[in-house]
Amino acid sequence: MQQVIVAAIVLAALVYAVWAFMPARWRQRLAARLGLGARIANAGSCHSCDDCGACGPAAGQSGNSKPN
């Protein structure tokens, strides 16, 4: 029984790792095909938490620059 539990944990970790390192376009297509929401499709991708505001502005997007 213990081996089954360990195998399930290892399988879950493998699925998570593959999902996290999969290209975003593939994740979005696979999530759409499996009927998962857009939130799941963007999990782990860059800028997936844009609404939290914890990240600073990207380079060149600071509002402090004044035109000459």
All heavy atoms as a GROMACS GRO file, in nm:
protein
  488
    1MET      N    1   0.083  -0.120   0.000
    1MET     CA    2   0.000   0.000   0.000
    1MET      C    3   0.087   0.126   0.000
    1MET      O    4   0.053   0.224  -0.064
    1MET     CB    5  -0.092  -0.006   0.123
    1MET     CG    6  -0.184   0.110   0.135
    1MET     SD    7  -0.299   0.108  -0.004
    1MET     CE    8  -0.397   0.246   0.032
    2GLN      N    9   0.196   0.120   0.074
    2GLN     CA   10   0.286   0.235   0.082
    2GLN      C   11   0.346   0.267  -0.054
    2GLN      O   12   0.361   0.384  -0.090
    2GLN     CB   13   0.396   0.208   0.184
    2GLN     CG   14   0.488   0.325   0.206
    2GLN     CD   15   0.595   0.295   0.311
    2GLN    OE1   16   0.602   0.184   0.362
    2GLN    NE2   17   0.675   0.393   0.342
    3GLN      N   18   0.377   0.165  -0.132
    3GLN     CA   19   0.434   0.186  -0.265
    3GLN      C   20   0.334   0.254  -0.358
    3GLN      O   21   0.373   0.336  -0.443
    3GLN     CB   22   0.481   0.053  -0.324
    3GLN     CG   23   0.600  -0.004  -0.250
    3GLN     CD   24   0.638  -0.142  -0.301
    3GLN    OE1   25   0.558  -0.208  -0.368
    3GLN    NE2   26   0.758  -0.186  -0.268
    4VAL      N   27   0.208   0.223  -0.345
    4VAL     CA   28   0.104   0.286  -0.427
    4VAL      C   29   0.094   0.434  -0.394
    4VAL      O   30   0.083   0.518  -0.484
    4VAL     CB   31  -0.032   0.214  -0.408
    4VAL    CG1   32  -0.142   0.289  -0.479
    4VAL    CG2   33  -0.024   0.071  -0.455
    5ILE      N   34   0.099   0.467  -0.265
    5ILE     CA   35   0.092   0.607  -0.224
    5ILE      C   36   0.212   0.685  -0.273
    5ILE      O   37   0.200   0.796  -0.326
    5ILE     CB   38   0.078   0.616  -0.070
    5ILE    CG1   39  -0.056   0.558  -0.026
    5ILE    CG2   40   0.092   0.760  -0.023
    5ILE    CD1   41  -0.071   0.543   0.123
    6VAL      N   42   0.331   0.626  -0.262
    6VAL     CA   43   0.453   0.692  -0.310
    6VAL      C   44   0.447   0.709  -0.460
    6VAL      O   45   0.484   0.815  -0.514
    6VAL     CB   46   0.578   0.612  -0.266
    6VAL    CG1   47   0.702   0.664  -0.336
    6VAL    CG2   48   0.595   0.617  -0.116
    7ALA      N   49   0.400   0.609  -0.532
    7ALA     CA   50   0.388   0.618  -0.678
    7ALA      C   51   0.291   0.730  -0.717
    7ALA      O   52   0.316   0.804  -0.812
    7ALA     CB   53   0.343   0.485  -0.736
    8ALA      N   54   0.180   0.744  -0.644
    8ALA     CA   55   0.084   0.850  -0.673
    8ALA      C   56   0.144   0.987  -0.648
    8ALA      O   57   0.123   1.081  -0.727
    8ALA     CB   58  -0.042   0.831  -0.589
    9ILE      N   59   0.222   1.000  -0.542
    9ILE     CA   60   0.287   1.129  -0.513
    9ILE      C   61   0.389   1.163  -0.620
    9ILE      O   62   0.397   1.277  -0.667
    9ILE     CB   63   0.350   1.125  -0.372
    9ILE    CG1   64   0.240   1.120  -0.266
    9ILE    CG2   65   0.442   1.245  -0.350
    9ILE    CD1   66   0.291   1.095  -0.125
   10VAL      N   67   0.467   1.065  -0.661
   10VAL     CA   68   0.568   1.088  -0.765
   10VAL      C   69   0.501   1.123  -0.897
   10VAL      O   70   0.546   1.213  -0.969
   10VAL     CB   71   0.660   0.965  -0.779
   10VAL    CG1   72   0.748   0.976  -0.902
   10VAL    CG2   73   0.745   0.949  -0.654
   11LEU      N   74   0.392   1.056  -0.929
   11LEU     CA   75   0.320   1.086  -1.052
   11LEU      C   76   0.262   1.228  -1.050
   11LEU      O   77   0.270   1.301  -1.149
   11LEU     CB   78   0.207   0.984  -1.074
   11LEU     CG   79   0.123   1.005  -1.200
   11LEU    CD1   80   0.209   0.990  -1.323
   11LEU    CD2   81   0.008   0.907  -1.201
   12ALA      N   82   0.206   1.268  -0.936
   12ALA     CA   83   0.153   1.405  -0.923
   12ALA      C   84   0.265   1.508  -0.938
   12ALA      O   85   0.247   1.611  -1.004
   12ALA     CB   86   0.083   1.422  -0.789
   13ALA      N   87   0.381   1.481  -0.880
   13ALA     CA   88   0.495   1.573  -0.892
   13ALA      C   89   0.543   1.580  -1.037
   13ALA      O   90   0.577   1.688  -1.086
   13ALA     CB   91   0.608   1.530  -0.801
   14LEU      N   92   0.543   1.469  -1.106
   14LEU     CA   93   0.584   1.467  -1.246
   14LEU      C   94   0.487   1.547  -1.333
   14LEU      O   95   0.530   1.627  -1.418
   14LEU     CB   96   0.592   1.322  -1.296
   14LEU     CG   97   0.628   1.305  -1.444
   14LEU    CD1   98   0.770   1.352  -1.470
   14LEU    CD2   99   0.610   1.162  -1.486
   15VAL      N  100   0.358   1.528  -1.312
   15VAL     CA  101   0.257   1.602  -1.388
   15VAL      C  102   0.271   1.752  -1.362
   15VAL      O  103   0.266   1.833  -1.455
   15VAL     CB  104   0.114   1.553  -1.354
   15VAL    CG1  105   0.009   1.646  -1.410
   15VAL    CG2  106   0.095   1.412  -1.406
   16TYR      N  107   0.292   1.790  -1.237
   16TYR     CA  108   0.309   1.932  -1.203
   16TYR      C  109   0.433   1.988  -1.271
   16TYR      O  110   0.429   2.098  -1.327
   16TYR     CB  111   0.320   1.949  -1.052
   16TYR     CG  112   0.353   2.091  -1.014
   16TYR    CD1  113   0.255   2.189  -1.015
   16TYR    CD2  114   0.483   2.129  -0.981
   16TYR    CE1  115   0.284   2.321  -0.984
   16TYR    CE2  116   0.513   2.260  -0.949
   16TYR     CZ  117   0.413   2.355  -0.950
   16TYR     OH  118   0.443   2.485  -0.919
   17ALA      N  119   0.544   1.916  -1.268
   17ALA     CA  120   0.668   1.966  -1.328
   17ALA      C  121   0.653   1.982  -1.479
   17ALA      O  122   0.695   2.082  -1.537
   17ALA     CB  123   0.783   1.872  -1.296
   18VAL      N  124   0.591   1.884  -1.544
   18VAL     CA  125   0.570   1.893  -1.688
   18VAL      C  126   0.480   2.011  -1.721
   18VAL      O  127   0.506   2.088  -1.814
   18VAL     CB  128   0.512   1.760  -1.743
   18VAL    CG1  129   0.461   1.776  -1.885
   18VAL    CG2  130   0.616   1.650  -1.736
   19TRP      N  131   0.372   2.030  -1.643
   19TRP     CA  132   0.280   2.142  -1.666
   19TRP      C  133   0.349   2.276  -1.646
   19TRP      O  134   0.331   2.368  -1.725
   19TRP     CB  135   0.160   2.129  -1.572
   19TRP     CG  136   0.054   2.231  -1.597
   19TRP    CD1  137   0.040   2.351  -1.536
   19TRP    CD2  138  -0.051   2.223  -1.692
   19TRP    NE1  139  -0.069   2.417  -1.584
   19TRP    CE2  140  -0.127   2.341  -1.681
   19TRP    CE3  141  -0.090   2.125  -1.784
   19TRP    CZ2  142  -0.237   2.363  -1.760
   19TRP    CZ3  143  -0.201   2.150  -1.862
   19TRP    CH2  144  -0.273   2.267  -1.850
   20ALA      N  145   0.432   2.287  -1.542
   20ALA     CA  146   0.497   2.414  -1.510
   20ALA      C  147   0.601   2.453  -1.615
   20ALA      O  148   0.617   2.571  -1.645
   20ALA     CB  149   0.562   2.406  -1.373
   21PHE      N  150   0.669   2.355  -1.672
   21PHE     CA  151   0.775   2.386  -1.769
   21PHE      C  152   0.728   2.377  -1.914
   21PHE      O  153   0.806   2.403  -2.005
   21PHE     CB  154   0.895   2.293  -1.747
   21PHE     CG  155   0.968   2.324  -1.620
   21PHE    CD1  156   0.968   2.234  -1.515
   21PHE    CD2  157   1.035   2.444  -1.604
   21PHE    CE1  158   1.034   2.263  -1.397
   21PHE    CE2  159   1.101   2.473  -1.487
   21PHE     CZ  160   1.101   2.383  -1.383
   22MET      N  161   0.604   2.343  -1.934
   22MET     CA  162   0.547   2.337  -2.069
   22MET      C  163   0.532   2.479  -2.124
   22MET      O  164   0.500   2.572  -2.049
   22MET     CB  165   0.410   2.269  -2.061
   22MET     CG  166   0.345   2.241  -2.193
   22MET     SD  167   0.179   2.171  -2.175
   22MET     CE  168   0.211   2.023  -2.083
   23PRO      N  169   0.557   2.500  -2.252
   23PRO     CA  170   0.535   2.634  -2.310
   23PRO      C  171   0.391   2.680  -2.287
   23PRO      O  172   0.298   2.600  -2.286
   23PRO     CB  173   0.562   2.613  -2.459
   23PRO     CG  174   0.653   2.495  -2.464
   23PRO     CD  175   0.611   2.407  -2.350
   24ALA      N  176   0.374   2.811  -2.266
   24ALA     CA  177   0.244   2.867  -2.232
   24ALA      C  178   0.138   2.837  -2.338
   24ALA      O  179   0.024   2.808  -2.306
   24ALA     CB  180   0.255   3.018  -2.211
   25ARG      N  181   0.176   2.842  -2.463
   25ARG     CA  182   0.080   2.815  -2.571
   25ARG      C  183   0.028   2.672  -2.562
   25ARG      O  184  -0.090   2.646  -2.580
   25ARG     CB  185   0.144   2.840  -2.706
   25ARG     CG  186   0.048   2.822  -2.822
   25ARG     CD  187   0.108   2.861  -2.952
   25ARG     NE  188   0.135   3.004  -2.949
   25ARG     CZ  189   0.195   3.070  -3.044
   25ARG    NH1  190   0.236   3.008  -3.152
   25ARG    NH2  191   0.216   3.200  -3.034
   26TRP      N  192   0.117   2.578  -2.534
   26TRP     CA  193   0.076   2.438  -2.520
   26TRP      C  194  -0.016   2.421  -2.399
   26TRP      O  195  -0.114   2.348  -2.405
   26TRP     CB  196   0.197   2.348  -2.504
   26TRP     CG  197   0.284   2.336  -2.624
   26TRP    CD1  198   0.274   2.404  -2.742
   26TRP    CD2  199   0.397   2.252  -2.637
   26TRP    NE1  200   0.374   2.367  -2.827
   26TRP    CE2  201   0.452   2.274  -2.765
   26TRP    CE3  202   0.459   2.161  -2.553
   26TRP    CZ2  203   0.563   2.206  -2.810
   26TRP    CZ3  204   0.571   2.094  -2.598
   26TRP    CH2  205   0.621   2.116  -2.725
   27ARG      N  206   0.020   2.489  -2.287
   27ARG     CA  207  -0.062   2.480  -2.166
   27ARG      C  208  -0.202   2.532  -2.192
   27ARG      O  209  -0.301   2.473  -2.149
   27ARG     CB  210   0.001   2.564  -2.053
   27ARG     CG  211   0.076   2.485  -1.954
   27ARG     CD  212   0.107   2.562  -1.829
   27ARG     NE  213   0.136   2.703  -1.846
   27ARG     CZ  214   0.257   2.754  -1.857
   27ARG    NH1  215   0.362   2.677  -1.856
   27ARG    NH2  216   0.274   2.883  -1.871
   28GLN      N  217  -0.213   2.644  -2.263
   28GLN     CA  218  -0.343   2.703  -2.291
   28GLN      C  219  -0.427   2.612  -2.381
   28GLN      O  220  -0.546   2.594  -2.359
   28GLN     CB  221  -0.327   2.841  -2.352
   28GLN     CG  222  -0.272   2.942  -2.254
   28GLN     CD  223  -0.231   3.071  -2.319
   28GLN    OE1  224  -0.224   3.083  -2.440
   28GLN    NE2  225  -0.198   3.171  -2.237
   29ARG      N  226  -0.365   2.555  -2.482
   29ARG     CA  227  -0.437   2.464  -2.572
   29ARG      C  228  -0.482   2.339  -2.498
   29ARG      O  229  -0.595   2.292  -2.515
   29ARG     CB  230  -0.350   2.425  -2.690
   29ARG     CG  231  -0.332   2.535  -2.791
   29ARG     CD  232  -0.250   2.487  -2.908
   29ARG     NE  233  -0.223   2.597  -3.000
   29ARG     CZ  234  -0.135   2.591  -3.096
   29ARG    NH1  235  -0.064   2.482  -3.114
   29ARG    NH2  236  -0.115   2.695  -3.174
   30LEU      N  237  -0.392   2.284  -2.416
   30LEU     CA  238  -0.426   2.163  -2.343
   30LEU      C  239  -0.536   2.190  -2.240
   30LEU      O  240  -0.626   2.110  -2.222
   30LEU     CB  241  -0.302   2.105  -2.275
   30LEU     CG  242  -0.317   1.970  -2.208
   30LEU    CD1  243  -0.363   1.865  -2.309
   30LEU    CD2  244  -0.187   1.928  -2.143
   31ALA      N  245  -0.529   2.304  -2.174
   31ALA     CA  246  -0.631   2.340  -2.076
   31ALA      C  247  -0.766   2.358  -2.144
   31ALA      O  248  -0.870   2.316  -2.091
   31ALA     CB  249  -0.592   2.467  -2.001
   32ALA      N  250  -0.767   2.418  -2.262
   32ALA     CA  251  -0.892   2.435  -2.336
   32ALA      C  252  -0.947   2.300  -2.380
   32ALA      O  253  -1.068   2.275  -2.373
   32ALA     CB  254  -0.870   2.524  -2.458
   33ARG      N  255  -0.858   2.212  -2.423
   33ARG     CA  256  -0.901   2.080  -2.469
   33ARG      C  257  -0.955   1.995  -2.353
   33ARG      O  258  -1.049   1.919  -2.370
   33ARG     CB  259  -0.784   2.008  -2.535
   33ARG     CG  260  -0.821   1.876  -2.597
   33ARG     CD  261  -0.712   1.821  -2.681
   33ARG     NE  262  -0.703   1.901  -2.802
   33ARG     CZ  263  -0.612   1.885  -2.896
   33ARG    NH1  264  -0.521   1.792  -2.882
   33ARG    NH2  265  -0.610   1.961  -3.002
   34LEU      N  266  -0.896   2.012  -2.234
   34LEU     CA  267  -0.939   1.935  -2.117
   34LEU      C  268  -1.056   2.001  -2.043
   34LEU      O  269  -1.107   1.946  -1.948
   34LEU     CB  270  -0.822   1.915  -2.020
   34LEU     CG  271  -0.706   1.831  -2.072
   34LEU    CD1  272  -0.593   1.830  -1.972
   34LEU    CD2  273  -0.754   1.690  -2.102
   35GLY      N  274  -1.092   2.123  -2.085
   35GLY     CA  275  -1.204   2.192  -2.021
   35GLY      C  276  -1.165   2.262  -1.892
   35GLY      O  277  -1.251   2.289  -1.809
   36LEU      N  278  -1.037   2.288  -1.873
   36LEU     CA  279  -0.991   2.359  -1.755
   36LEU      C  280  -1.001   2.509  -1.780
   36LEU      O  281  -0.999   2.554  -1.894
   36LEU     CB  282  -0.846   2.321  -1.723
   36LEU     CG  283  -0.821   2.172  -1.701
   36LEU    CD1  284  -0.672   2.146  -1.687
   36LEU    CD2  285  -0.896   2.123  -1.580
   37GLY      N  286  -1.009   2.588  -1.677
   37GLY     CA  287  -1.023   2.732  -1.692
   37GLY      C  288  -0.894   2.800  -1.734
   37GLY      O  289  -0.785   2.741  -1.732
   38ALA      N  290  -0.904   2.926  -1.771
   38ALA     CA  291  -0.788   3.004  -1.813
   38ALA      C  292  -0.693   3.026  -1.697
   38ALA      O  293  -0.572   3.039  -1.716
   38ALA     CB  294  -0.833   3.138  -1.869
   39ARG      N  295  -0.746   3.028  -1.576
   39ARG     CA  296  -0.659   3.047  -1.459
   39ARG      C  297  -0.562   2.930  -1.444
   39ARG      O  298  -0.445   2.950  -1.412
   39ARG     CB  299  -0.745   3.061  -1.334
   39ARG     CG  300  -0.667   3.090  -1.211
   39ARG     CD  301  -0.758   3.119  -1.095
   39ARG     NE  302  -0.679   3.157  -0.979
   39ARG     CZ  303  -0.728   3.175  -0.860
   39ARG    NH1  304  -0.856   3.162  -0.840
   39ARG    NH2  305  -0.651   3.208  -0.761
   40ILE      N  306  -0.608   2.811  -1.469
   40ILE     CA  307  -0.522   2.693  -1.462
   40ILE      C  308  -0.422   2.697  -1.577
   40ILE      O  309  -0.306   2.660  -1.560
   40ILE     CB  310  -0.607   2.564  -1.469
   40ILE    CG1  311  -0.700   2.555  -1.350
   40ILE    CG2  312  -0.519   2.442  -1.478
   40ILE    CD1  313  -0.633   2.540  -1.216
   41ALA      N  314  -0.465   2.741  -1.694
   41ALA     CA  315  -0.376   2.744  -1.810
   41ALA      C  316  -0.260   2.840  -1.789
   41ALA      O  317  -0.151   2.816  -1.840
   41ALA     CB  318  -0.454   2.784  -1.936
   42ASN      N  319  -0.282   2.947  -1.715
   42ASN     CA  320  -0.177   3.046  -1.695
   42ASN      C  321  -0.099   3.025  -1.566
   42ASN      O  322  -0.008   3.100  -1.538
   42ASN     CB  323  -0.237   3.186  -1.695
   42ASN     CG  324  -0.289   3.223  -1.831
   42ASN    OD1  325  -0.236   3.180  -1.932
   42ASN    ND2  326  -0.394   3.303  -1.834
   43ALA      N  327  -0.134   2.925  -1.489
   43ALA     CA  328  -0.064   2.900  -1.364
   43ALA      C  329   0.081   2.866  -1.391
   43ALA      O  330   0.111   2.781  -1.474
   43ALA     CB  331  -0.132   2.787  -1.288
   44GLY      N  332   0.169   2.932  -1.322
   44GLY     CA  333   0.311   2.906  -1.338
   44GLY      C  334   0.376   2.982  -1.451
   44GLY      O  335   0.497   2.976  -1.467
   45SER      N  336   0.299   3.053  -1.528
   45SER     CA  337   0.360   3.127  -1.637
   45SER      C  338   0.396   3.268  -1.591
   45SER      O  339   0.347   3.316  -1.490
   45SER     CB  340   0.265   3.134  -1.756
   45SER     OG  341   0.152   3.210  -1.724
   46CYS      N  342   0.480   3.332  -1.666
   46CYS     CA  343   0.523   3.467  -1.634
   46CYS      C  344   0.403   3.561  -1.639
   46CYS      O  345   0.319   3.552  -1.728
   46CYS     CB  346   0.627   3.510  -1.735
   46CYS     SG  347   0.700   3.669  -1.698
   47HIS      N  348   0.392   3.650  -1.544
   47HIS     CA  349   0.286   3.750  -1.534
   47HIS      C  350   0.148   3.688  -1.510
   47HIS      O  351   0.047   3.745  -1.546
   47HIS     CB  352   0.279   3.839  -1.658
   47HIS     CG  353   0.408   3.908  -1.688
   47HIS    ND1  354   0.462   4.002  -1.604
   47HIS    CD2  355   0.496   3.894  -1.789
   47HIS    CE1  356   0.577   4.044  -1.656
   47HIS    NE2  357   0.600   3.979  -1.766
   48SER      N  358   0.143   3.571  -1.448
   48SER     CA  359   0.013   3.510  -1.421
   48SER      C  360  -0.056   3.577  -1.302
   48SER      O  361  -0.172   3.556  -1.278
   48SER     CB  362   0.028   3.361  -1.395
   48SER     OG  363   0.102   3.338  -1.278
   49CYS      N  364   0.019   3.658  -1.227
   49CYS     CA  365  -0.041   3.723  -1.111
   49CYS      C  366  -0.038   3.875  -1.128
   49CYS      O  367  -0.008   3.948  -1.036
   49CYS     CB  368   0.031   3.682  -0.983
   49CYS     SG  369   0.205   3.726  -0.981
   50ASP      N  370  -0.068   3.922  -1.248
   50ASP     CA  371  -0.062   4.066  -1.276
   50ASP      C  372  -0.154   4.147  -1.185
   50ASP      O  373  -0.125   4.261  -1.154
   50ASP     CB  374  -0.102   4.094  -1.421
   50ASP     CG  375   0.010   4.057  -1.517
   50ASP    OD1  376   0.125   4.045  -1.472
   50ASP    OD2  377  -0.020   4.040  -1.636
   51ASP      N  378  -0.264   4.090  -1.142
   51ASP     CA  379  -0.360   4.168  -1.065
   51ASP      C  380  -0.315   4.190  -0.921
   51ASP      O  381  -0.376   4.270  -0.851
   51ASP     CB  382  -0.497   4.102  -1.067
   51ASP     CG  383  -0.495   3.961  -1.012
   51ASP    OD1  384  -0.387   3.904  -0.997
   51ASP    OD2  385  -0.604   3.908  -0.986
   52CYS      N  386  -0.209   4.125  -0.873
   52CYS     CA  387  -0.170   4.144  -0.734
   52CYS      C  388  -0.093   4.276  -0.716
   52CYS      O  389  -0.095   4.333  -0.608
   52CYS     CB  390  -0.086   4.027  -0.683
   52CYS     SG  391   0.082   4.021  -0.744
   53GLY      N  392  -0.023   4.325  -0.818
   53GLY     CA  393   0.047   4.451  -0.811
   53GLY      C  394   0.177   4.446  -0.732
   53GLY      O  395   0.238   4.550  -0.705
   54ALA      N  396   0.224   4.328  -0.694
   54ALA     CA  397   0.347   4.316  -0.617
   54ALA      C  398   0.471   4.339  -0.702
   54ALA      O  399   0.574   4.381  -0.652
   54ALA     CB  400   0.355   4.180  -0.549
   55CYS      N  401   0.463   4.311  -0.829
   55CYS     CA  402   0.578   4.326  -0.918
   55CYS      C  403   0.590   4.472  -0.962
   55CYS      O  404   0.490   4.540  -0.983
   55CYS     CB  405   0.562   4.239  -1.041
   55CYS     SG  406   0.548   4.065  -1.002
   56GLY      N  407   0.712   4.517  -0.978
   56GLY     CA  408   0.735   4.652  -1.027
   56GLY      C  409   0.704   4.662  -1.175
   56GLY      O  410   0.685   4.561  -1.243
   57PRO      N  411   0.698   4.781  -1.228
   57PRO     CA  412   0.669   4.796  -1.371
   57PRO      C  413   0.785   4.742  -1.455
   57PRO      O  414   0.899   4.741  -1.411
   57PRO     CB  415   0.654   4.948  -1.389
   57PRO     CG  416   0.728   5.007  -1.275
   57PRO     CD  417   0.716   4.910  -1.162
   58ALA      N  418   0.753   4.696  -1.572
   58ALA     CA  419   0.855   4.645  -1.664
   58ALA      C  420   0.944   4.760  -1.710
   58ALA      O  421   0.906   4.878  -1.702
   58ALA     CB  422   0.789   4.576  -1.782
   59ALA      N  423   1.060   4.728  -1.761
   59ALA     CA  424   1.154   4.829  -1.807
   59ALA      C  425   1.088   4.915  -1.915
   59ALA      O  426   1.027   4.865  -2.007
   59ALA     CB  427   1.280   4.764  -1.861
   60GLY      N  428   1.102   5.044  -1.904
   60GLY     CA  429   1.047   5.135  -2.003
   60GLY      C  430   0.901   5.170  -1.978
   60GLY      O  431   0.842   5.243  -2.056
   61GLN      N  432   0.841   5.120  -1.872
   61GLN     CA  433   0.702   5.150  -1.845
   61GLN      C  434   0.682   5.238  -1.723
   61GLN      O  435   0.572   5.253  -1.675
   61GLN     CB  436   0.624   5.019  -1.825
   61GLN     CG  437   0.609   4.939  -1.949
   61GLN     CD  438   0.522   4.817  -1.927
   61GLN    OE1  439   0.481   4.787  -1.816
   61GLN    NE2  440   0.493   4.746  -2.034
   62SER      N  441   0.788   5.294  -1.671
   62SER     CA  442   0.772   5.380  -1.554
   62SER      C  443   0.707   5.511  -1.600
   62SER      O  444   0.739   5.566  -1.703
   62SER     CB  445   0.906   5.408  -1.488
   62SER     OG  446   0.991   5.476  -1.576
   63GLY      N  447   0.616   5.560  -1.523
   63GLY     CA  448   0.542   5.681  -1.560
   63GLY      C  449   0.616   5.808  -1.526
   63GLY      O  450   0.562   5.917  -1.540
   64ASN      N  451   0.741   5.799  -1.483
   64ASN     CA  452   0.815   5.916  -1.440
   64ASN      C  453   0.890   5.986  -1.553
   64ASN      O  454   0.946   6.094  -1.532
   64ASN     CB  455   0.917   5.877  -1.332
   64ASN     CG  456   0.848   5.822  -1.209
   64ASN    OD1  457   0.732   5.855  -1.185
   64ASN    ND2  458   0.917   5.742  -1.131
   65SER      N  459   0.896   5.926  -1.671
   65SER     CA  460   0.972   5.989  -1.778
   65SER      C  461   0.893   6.103  -1.840
   65SER      O  462   0.772   6.094  -1.862
   65SER     CB  463   1.007   5.886  -1.885
   65SER     OG  464   0.889   5.835  -1.942
   66LYS      N  465   0.960   6.214  -1.867
   66LYS     CA  466   0.897   6.331  -1.924
   66LYS      C  467   0.951   6.352  -2.065
   66LYS      O  468   1.070   6.338  -2.090
   66LYS     CB  469   0.926   6.457  -1.842
   66LYS     CG  470   0.868   6.449  -1.703
   66LYS     CD  471   0.903   6.573  -1.626
   66LYS     CE  472   0.849   6.563  -1.484
   66LYS     NZ  473   0.886   6.678  -1.402
   67PRO      N  474   0.865   6.386  -2.160
   67PRO     CA  475   0.914   6.412  -2.295
   67PRO      C  476   0.997   6.541  -2.298
   67PRO      O  477   0.971   6.634  -2.224
   67PRO     CB  478   0.788   6.425  -2.380
   67PRO     CG  479   0.677   6.451  -2.284
   67PRO     CD  480   0.721   6.397  -2.151
   68ASN      N  481   1.095   6.544  -2.384
   68ASN     CA  482   1.182   6.663  -2.396
   68ASN      C  483   1.123   6.768  -2.484
   68ASN      O  484   1.068   6.761  -2.578
   68ASN     CB  485   1.320   6.624  -2.448
   68ASN     CG  486   1.394   6.544  -2.342
   68ASN    OD1  487   1.368   6.560  -2.224
   68ASN    ND2  488   1.484   6.461  -2.388
   0.00000   0.00000   0.00000
